[in-house]
Amino acid sequence: MNKQAIPYKIYLKENEMPKQWYNVRADMKEKPAPLLNPVTHQPMSAEELSVVFCEELVRQELNDEDRYIDIPQEIQDFYKMYRPSPLVRAYCLEKQLDTPAKIYYKFEGNNTSGSHKLNSAIAQAYYAKKQGLKGVTTETGAGQWGTALSMACAYLGLDCQVYMVKVSYEQKPFRREVMRTYGASVTPSPSVTTEAGRRILKAHPGTGGSLGCAISEAVEAATSQDGYRYVLGSVLNQVLLHQSVIGVETKAALDQYGIVPDIIIGCAGGGSNLGGLISPFMGEKLRGERDYRFIAVEPASCPSLTRGKFVYDFCDTGMICPLAKMHTLGSNFIPSSSHAGGLRYHGMNSVLSQLYHEGYMEAVAVEQSLVFEAAVQFARIEGILPAPESSHAIRVAIDEALRCKETGEEKTIVFGLTGTGYFDMFAYEKYNNGEMKDYIPTDEELRRGLEKLPQLR
């Protein structure tokens, strides 16, 4: 098919939107290890998890068998406000790089939250409302998840309490104000409002916080208030399930034009975007139907896949959440204050950790100065100012396209553009002023983070 036969933007029609989420666990021969009770170290039951999470979300979290799960009509109707999202052919970037590679990106920033997070936020808020709850609590790193959840809660009439990583709270005041505009309360984490926050501040005075810290506070807040449950923007299996709408749409759009990708790339923090994008393609690989190369891109300052251990660990810094078997730097590890706040998490989703451990995907860690170099290049050529998190995927997509230029291979590259960076101008200012610094933790720093891993009975 000639180049001009494929449009710049491929949209599915409204009636072609996914009506089911795809559950990649159903096609995994080796299922992810179960969540463990942090006290007894025994697998968590649905009853135990329902103290923290909504009942239907617990069922989704534990479902390793059903390949497809119906999307409720109410959620489908909400999706129609901003989905299907476009799959864009990066013709201008290809030309500038002078590469034989074909580059596509799935753009998830075309909604007010500015990111893919709304796909799961509306689902989790819907199930909370259906259960008759008063409200939900959550954490947020860069603020995109908190923004998405505040939007979803406003739509459904739920209270929303957000614990925002302190360094992002200070760097991104406008993101904070968007959440408040949608009715959410926003607390910088770690804070003195919870026991978990006070413990963390005592152990790490002056810390800028992390997602692990904010999770601890949000869970404590949920379990100490009647009619509230905790919801999470990444890491959990239920979130990957909801985000599979990204990959299902991407595959349907590619199939319309007979396009088969060779390389699929996503940024990796807790795993929501990456897992959602690759899920249906990974399913084909697991079933032996087709092969793809998957690349997870993480910050060099928080390298859970490339330098972490695949073991059971706490999901939060306060050590009150269930234990998950995952690639981790240790729940005690506090990442440096990098500008990709959404990727500053010590662990990785258990499904993606298992797939990486088994060799089904690769991982690479990149420094933030190189990430922003790619972000600026992309913004100038493709006309979208990308979020720092998304720019990790852009960096490696460009690197792979340049590798194709060297070898002459005409590979097809797909990456996830998770959101926009219009609330990240503090970071862009640092880069433009030549003040951005890279930080790579030493082996000794990682050792200290890993030395407090839980000792299972």
C-alpha positions, -999 to +999 in steps of 0.1 A: +000+000+000+015+034-010+022+060+016-007+084+007-033+056+011-029+058+049-043+091+064-025+112+089-052+103+115-070+070+117-103+072+136-127+044+143-164+051+139-184+055+170-202+022+165-167+005+162-157+015+196-148-014+220-177-028+239-155-051+259-122-048+278-095-074+271-080-093+300-045-104+290-042-126+322-066-151+306-039-159+279-010-160+303+002-196+310+019-184+342-006-163+360+005-133+381+012-142+417-017-133+441-017-103+463-008-112+499-021-100+532+006-078+547+002-094+581-005-131+575+013-133+541-015-154+528-034-147+495-059-119+499-095-129+497-122-109+479-137-101+514-104-087+526-098-066+495-134-053+496-125-034+528-103-011+506-116-015+471-151-015+455-166-049+452-169-051+414-133-039+411-122-066+434-138-092+411-120-077+382-087-076+401-089-114+408-103-125+374-076-145+356-100-165+335-123-143+314-107-131+282-133-104+276-153-084+302-183-063+291-180-025+294-212-012+310-233+009+288-230+039+311-192+038+308-195+034+270-216+065+268-190+085+288-162+072+266-181+086+236-173+121+248-137+117+239-132+083+223-123+068+200-089+086+202-069+090+170-040+068+158-017+093+141+009+086+114+039+107+123+048+116+086+065+148+096+087+131+122+096+103+097+106+129+072+127+149+096+145+117+109+150+105+072+141+070+084+125+042+064+106+033+095+068+040+097+059+057+130+024+058+146+013+071+179-020+065+198-029+100+212-047+098+245-045+135+254-077+147+236-098+152+268-098+177+296-078+156+319-051+156+292-043+119+294-053+082+292-062+081+329-099+090+323-104+055+308-101+039+342-112+069+363-148+067+350-149+030+354-138+030+390-161+060+399-190+042+382-185+011+403-182+032+435-214+050+426-232+017+418-221+003+452-238+033+469-206+049+483-202+085+493-168+090+478-133+078+470-097+086+479-067+083+457-031+094+451-017+112+421+018+119+408+020+144+380-017+152+386-032+136+355-049+107+374-062+130+401-076+153+374-092+124+356-108+110+388-120+144+399-137+148+365-153+114+368-165+120+404-180+153+395-199+137+366-213+110+390-217+132+421-191+115+443-167+131+468-131+129+457-101+132+480-067+134+463-032+130+479-008+146+455+030+139+456+044+170+472+070+178+446+043+178+419+019+197+441+045+225+443+057+223+407+022+221+391-002+244+409-025+247+379-030+209+377-040+211+414-065+239+407-081+219+379-088+191+404-102+216+429-123+232+401-139+197+396-146+196+433-118+175+447-098+182+478-061+180+472-035+174+500+003+174+494+018+141+503+034+131+526+013+152+550+006+154+587-031+146+582-025+108+584-006+085+606+012+071+575+022+106+564+036+115+598+057+082+599+071+089+564+080+125+573+098+113+604+118+087+584+124+110+554+124+147+567+119+172+539+111+146+513+093+156+481+072+124+484+065+096+459+035+077+447+042+051+473+039+077+500+006+091+486-009+056+482-003+050+520-021+082+529-050+076+505-056+040+517-056+052+553-081+079+545-104+055+528-104+029+555-110+054+582-141+070+567-175+052+564-188+050+528-154+055+511-131+033+491-097+037+477-091+038+439-057+036+421-046+051+388-021+024+379-003-007+391-034-029+398-047-055+373-081-039+372-065-006+358-048-025+331-081-041+322-098-007+318-069+007+299-070-021+274-095+001+255-064+019+242-048-013+227-081-027+214-088+006+195-052+007+183-053-028+169-087-022+152-074+010+135-043-008+123-063-038+111-084-015+089-054-008+068-036-041+071-008-026+092+011-050+114+035-033+139+070-046+145+077-026+177+053-013+203+066+012+229+051+026+260+063+046+290+064+026+323+057+039+358+031+017+374+021+001+341-013+014+332-005+030+298+020+004+287-003-025+298-033-010+281-016-003+248+001-037+245-025-060+259-043-073+227-010-075+209+006-094+238-024-117+237-016-127+202+020-133+211+011-154+241-013-175+220+014-180+193-005-162+166+019-134+159+052-120+172+059-084+183+087-066+201+075-047+232+096-020+249+089-005+283+106+028+288+112+040+324+131+069+339+168+062+348+160+079+382+135+052+390+145+020+372+122-007+387+124-030+357+160-026+346+176-025+381+149-038+405+142-072+418+113-095+410+100-103+445+071-097+468+070-061+481+046-036+496+027-015+471+032+016+493+059+033+514+038+032+546+037-006+543-001-009+549-012-021+514-011-058+502+021-073+490+025-078+453+050-098+434+066-073+411+097-057+398+105-033+426+132-010+440+118-015+475+089+004+490+114+024+511+130+038+479+122+075+474+129+085+438+146+118+430+124+147+421+123+141+384+098+159+362+080+128+351+060+126+383+037+099+370+066+075+366+081+080+401+069+047+416+091+021+432+073-009+416+056-022+385+023-040+378+024-077+385+012-087+351+039-067+333+065-078+358+057-114+351+058-109+313+091-091+316+105-118+338+095-144+312+111-125+284+080-114+265+091-077+266+121-055+269+128-025+291+151+005+288+158+033+313+165+068+299+177+101+315+153+130+316+175+154+296+174+130+267+137+126+272+131+164+270+153+166+240+130+142+223+099+160+237+110+194+222+119+178+189+085+161+187+066+193+197+084+213+170+077+187+143+044+171+152+027+201+168+018+185+202+035+194+235+039+160+251+038+151+288+071+142+303+059+107+309+048+102+273+081+116+261+100+086+274+082+066+247+089+093+221+126+091+230+129+054+223+106+055+193+130+081+178+160+059+187+145+029+171+136+049+139+172+061+137+184+025+141+162+016+111+179+044+092+213+028+099+202-007+090+178+002+062+150-018+078+114-006+071+099-014+105+066-002+117+068+015+152+037+022+174+040+041+206+016+055+232+014+093+235-003+092+269-011+129+273-002+165+269+024+186+288+007+219+291+008+218+329+044+208+328+059+241+318+081+243+349+099+212+336+101+227+301+114+259+315+142+240+333+151+223+300+150+254+279+172+273+305+198+245+304+191+238+341+178+203+339+199+177+357+199+139+353+200+117+384+208+080+383+207+062+417+239+045+428+240+008+435+243+017+472+211+037+471+193+009+454+207-015+480+193+006+508+159+006+491+159-032+487+172-041+522+138-037+538+119-060+515+094-081+534+106-114+546+079-139+538+071-167+562 
